[in-house]
Amino acid sequence: MKIERPIYIQKLIDSKDNGLIKVVTGLRRVGKSYLLKTLFKDYLLSVGVKKDHILVIDLELRKNKAFRDPDYLLDWIDEHMKDDEQYYIIIDEVQRVDEFVDMLGSLVEKENADVYVTGSNSHFLSNDVVTEFRGRSDEIHVRPLSFKEFMTAYDGDIIDGWQDYYTYGGLPKILSIKGDDKKATYLRNLYRTVYLKDIYERYNIEHQAEFEELVRILASSIGSPVNPTNLANTFKSVKKLNNITDKTIETYIGYLENAFMIEKAERYDIKGKKYIGSTPKYYFKDLGLRNAVMSFRQTEENHLMENAIFSEMRYRGFLVDVGNVYIRVKDENGEWHRVTLEVDFVCNLGSRRYYLQSAYRLPDEEKIKQEKRSLTQIGDSFKKLVIVGERMKLRRDDYGIVMMGVYEFLSDPSLLDA
């Protein structure tokens, strides 16, 4: 099964021959190796690069164990670079090379070598290489399949596809597994034997049961503000653990972010044009992984749709924050009060900005008015959209607010500017 990843191929093309090490990062099993060793290699061949000028070293394979010696690997590359034409060097699981940072430093000095590497999260994170090669590396971060990519390989209609997508997520392997039980088992095993193991190996976490409880709390609170102090107090009162402090909670959340399991949405004062710095929200990189954390017991479509919208805008390259709008309202006694209205997502990319509301159901005019209320109070000219959890043709109201269905939104990026 071949799944095209055009956004990432374009990023690789844009970075090609720029003199930097291309560091391909992302959640485990997200398809980093496939992107480089299959899709990008096919691209290079299609534009006329000779096959013997593409050197692929897969360090996961037992037969390539000798390449884990940095001197052996460098000598092998030297032997195969037989002329002055450009060579493309792809090293998969580069962290398996002893002193791999030093080895990459030698490779990047070769004038006719364009270097691409991947690595696993337990030993190799983007900041490991980016820090060592500041100004000499180019990170390309790969996310799980977008819904549009998922549907290119899905055997079924868009409604069934959406249900499978928000239940089992966008890790490519899911598309080749038959049966709900087998998909769920694959994801549960992946969570415990790969993702948790990576984090425990890297950070030597002492309170593993509490760490896993925190992951469950984050998974069950998609779309809700996260306050480390409140969480620490819960651990103290319920679990009787005084050593799980707010700082510990913040550290644990940082581990999950570094492992690419979750992403933060900061809180932003839209009218004040500043970050507030309190109670951010967290979303999972992959919905299937989130559901596996909860043993597939909490799959509320409204929260999962909100997570999918966040992930889609991040996939499209936008910085995504949670927006606050402050207004003054008069109560029944005639007194004025300050009220905070929330905009689900403030999405920025260069000079482009969009305000998005995720509204699973809009059964009546009152609910529609409620969802639009924060958007009508913003007062600028950037596009404002309400995404609804059903099929809906695009419509626009007197305020210029656009409403569209989640299927259309996820399937057609051009609709943002319709």
N, C-alpha and C positions, 0 to 999 in steps of 0.2 A: 504494500500500500504506500503510494507516494503522496505526501501532503506538502503542498507548496507553502512556503513562508515568505511571500514577496517583500514584506516590510524589512525583514532581517537580511534578505539577500541584497536589497537596495542599500542597506547600511554597510554591508560588507563591500559592495561595489564602490560606495562613496569613500570608504576608508582604504581601498586597495592602493598599494604602491605609495602610501603617504609617509613611509619611513618609520612608522610606529609599530610596536607589537600590538596586535589585535587580541584583546583579552575577552573571550566570550564567556559570560557569566549567566547564572540563572539557577532556578530551583532544580534539584536532582530530577532526572527522568523527563526533563522538559524538551529534550531534543537538540541539545547543543552539538553533540557529536554528529548526528544526522545532518544538521544544518551545514556543518563544515565539510564532512567527509563525503557527503552525497550531493546535496543541493548546490553548495558553492563550488565544489569540484566540477560538477556538471556545467555550471556557468563558465568556469575558466576554460574548459574544453570547448565550449560553444563559441567562445570569442577567439579561438585560435591558439591558446596556450598548449604547448606540446605536453603530452602525457608524462614524459620523463622529466619535465620541469615542475611537476607537482609532486612534492615529497610528503607522503602521509605516514606518520609514525603513531601507531595506536599502542599506548603503553599499558592498556588493560589486558592485552593478549599475553599469555604465558610465553609464546614463542618469541616475543619481543623483549624479554627480560633483560637481555644484554644492553638494550638502549637506555636502561635506567642508570647506567654509568655515564655521567656527563661527557667524559672524554671520548668514550666509544661513540656516543651519539654525534658529537661534533665532528669526529673523524669521518663517520659514515656520511654525514651531510657534505663535508668537504669533498669526499670521493665522488659524490653524485652530482656536484655542481661543476660540470665539465666545461662550461663556457661562460661568457660574460653576460648572457641573456638573463632576464629576470626569472628567479625561481620562487615558487610559492611553497612554504614550509608549514604544514599543519601538524601540530603535536597535540594529541588527545590524552587527557589526564596527565598533564605535564608535572603535577606535584609528585609523581612517582619517580621522577629523576632526582637523584641526589644533588643537592646544591643547585636546584633548578633556577633560582634567581640569578646566580652567577653564570649559569649556562646560557640563559636568555640574554644576559648582558653581552656575551660573546657573539651570539647570533645577530643581535640588532645592529652590530657594527659592520656586518657584511653589506656592502653597497647593493648587491643584486639579490638580496634575500628579503622576501616579504613574509613576515612571521605571524601565524595565527595559533592561539593556544586555548584549550579548555582545561578545567580542573574541577575536582569534587569539593564539596563544601566543608568536609571535616578537616581538611588540611589547607585549603586554598580558597580564599575569598578575594573578591575584586580588589579590596583595599590592600591586600598583601602585595600584589604586583604593582598596582597603581602607585602605592607609596614608594616602593623601591625604584620604580621607573617613571617618576614624576616628569611629565613633559616628553616621555618616550613611549607611552602606552596609550591605547585607545580602547575604552571599554564598550562592548556591545552586549547589552543585557537582553536576554531572551526570556519571554514570558510564555505561559501556557497558551495553547491555541485560542485564538479569538473565536467567537461564535461563527463568524463567516468562514474562517479556516476550518473549523470543526465540521461545518455543514458540507464542505467540498468533499469530504470522505465519509459522510454519514449516510447510512442506508435507511432512509425513511423521510417522512415529510417534516416541515419546519416546526410543527407543534410538538411532535414526538421528539425531534431533535433538541428543542429548547428544554423539554422535561429531562432528557438524558444529560444535557449540558449542565443544568443547574444542580443536578443530583450527583453526577460522576465527574464533572469538571472537564478540563481541557488538556490533560496529559495525553500525548499522542497514543500511548499504548492502549488506552481505554477503548479506542475505536476498533481494535482488533480482538477484544475480549467479548465473548458471547455470553449473555446471561447476566441478570442483575446480581445474583449471589456471587458470581465469580468477579464481577467488577468491584463490588463492595469488599470482598476478601482481598483483592489485589491492593486496593487503596488502604485498607486497615493495616495490612502487612507492610506496605511501603512506609506508612507513617511511623510504625513502631521500629522496624528493622533498619530503616535507612535514615529518615529525617531525625527522629529522636536520637538514634545512635550517633549520627554526625555531631549533633549539638553536645551530647554527653562526652564524646571523645575530645572535642575541641576545648570545652570549657570546664570539664571536671566538676559538674554540678553535684553538690552534696544532697540537696533536698529534691530528689527526682520526683517523688509523689506530689509534692507541692508545685513543682514546675509543671507537671502534666495537668494538675488542677487549674493552674493559671491559663494554660492553653485552652482548656475546655471553657473557662469563663470568657475568654476572648472570642471563642468560636460561637458561643451562645449569645454574645452581645454585639453582633454586627449592627452597625448603625447607631450604637449607643455610645455616649461619651465614656472614656476610660479615665478613672482617677486613681492613681497608684496608692495614695494615702487611704482612700476608702477600701481598696482591695487589701491593703496590709492590715487594716483594722478588722476586716472580715476574717483573715487568717488567724489573727490573735483571738478573736471572740469565739470563732467556730472551731478552729483547729488547735487552739491554745499554743500557737507558735509565735513567740515574741521576737524571734530572730528573723522572721520574714518581714522586713521593713519596706517602706515605700521605695527606698533606694534599691533594695533587692528586686522588687517588682519591676522597677525601671530597667535594671540590668538584665533581668530575664527577658523582658520585652525586646531589648536591644539584641539579645542572642537570636530571637525569632526573626527579627528584621534582617540580621546579618546572614541568616540561613535562607533568606528569600521566602519564608513562609507567610509573612504578613507585611503589610505596608501601612504607614501612618498617613492620615489626612489631618493637617493642621487646621486650627480654627482661625478664621480671618474676618475682621471687621470691615465689611464692604464699604460703608460710607466713610469710615475713619481711615481706610486704606492702610491697615496695619494688622500684623499678626497678634493674637491675643495671648497665646502661649499657655493655654490651660485646656484641660479635658479634650484632647484630640480623640479621633475615632480610628479604629484599626479594621482593615479589610484583609481577607485572605487572598493570596496570589492565585490559588486554585480552589474552586468551589468543591470539587470532589475531595480534596484533602481536608477542607473545613468539615464536610459532612462525615468523613471518616473519623475525625477527632470526636465527633458526637455520636459515633456508632450508628449514623444514619437515622437517629431518633428525632432530630429537630430539623426539618427541611421546610420551614415556612417560606413560601415563594416570595413574599414581599421583601424579606430581608435578603434573600439570595439574589433577587433581581437588583436590589440596590448595590450589592457587592459586584454583580456582573457589570452594571453601568460604570461604577468606579474603575474596574479593571479594564473595561473597553477604552475609556478615555486615557488611562495610563498607557495602554497598548498603542494608542494613536499618538503618543508622545506628549500629552498634556500634563502639566503640573496640576494636581487636583486637591483643593482644600474644601473645608466645610465653611459655609458663609453665615455670618450673623448680621442681621439688620435690626437696628434699634429704632423704635417709634414711641411716641407718647400717645396714650389713650386716656379718656376720661371715664371714671367708674360711675356707678349709679348714684353716688353722693356728689358728683361733680368735681371730684379731685383727679388730678392728672398723675399718671404713673408711667414709668418707663417699662416697655415690654420688648422682649427679645424674640424676633422671628428668625427661623433658620432656613437657609437655602442649602439643600442637600450637598450640591457640588458647585464650586467656583473653579472653572477650568481655564487655564492659561497656557498659551503656546505662542511665544513671540508677541506680536501685536493683537493676536486673536484672543477673545474671551467669550465664554458661554456660561450661563447660569442654568443648572439642571435640577429639576425636581423629579424624584422617583415616586410614582403614585400607582401602586399595584391595582387598585380599583377606584373608579370614579362613578359611583352608582347614581348620584343626583347632583343638582346644581350647587347645593350647599357644600358638598365635598369638593367639587371643582373650585369653588370660590376659596375654600380653605387652602387648597394646595397652591393656588395662584397668589395668595395674599402677600407672602414675602417677596415674590417676584415683582409685584406691582409697586412695592415700596422702594425699590432700588433707585430708580430715577436716572439711570444712564442709558446709553443707546446700544449696549451690547445685547446679543441675542439671548432670549430667555425661552427655555423649553420645559415642558412637562412630559415625561415618559410614562406611558400607561402599560400595564401588564396584559395587553391583549392586542389583537390585530386592529389597527386603526389608520385610516388614511390621514395624511398630514392636514391639519387645520390651524387657522390663525385667528385670534380674537382681536378686539378693538385696541387692546394694549400692545399688540404685536407679539403676544406670547404664542408660541407654537406648541401644539399637542400632537404626539405621534405614538404609535405602538412600539413596544419593546422589540418585536421581531424586525420591524422596519429600521429602527434605530441601530440595532446590532448588525444588520445585514448590509446597510448602505451608508457608509461614512459621509457621502455627499449631501445627505439630508440635513446635516448640521447647518448648511448654508442655503437650504432651499427657501 
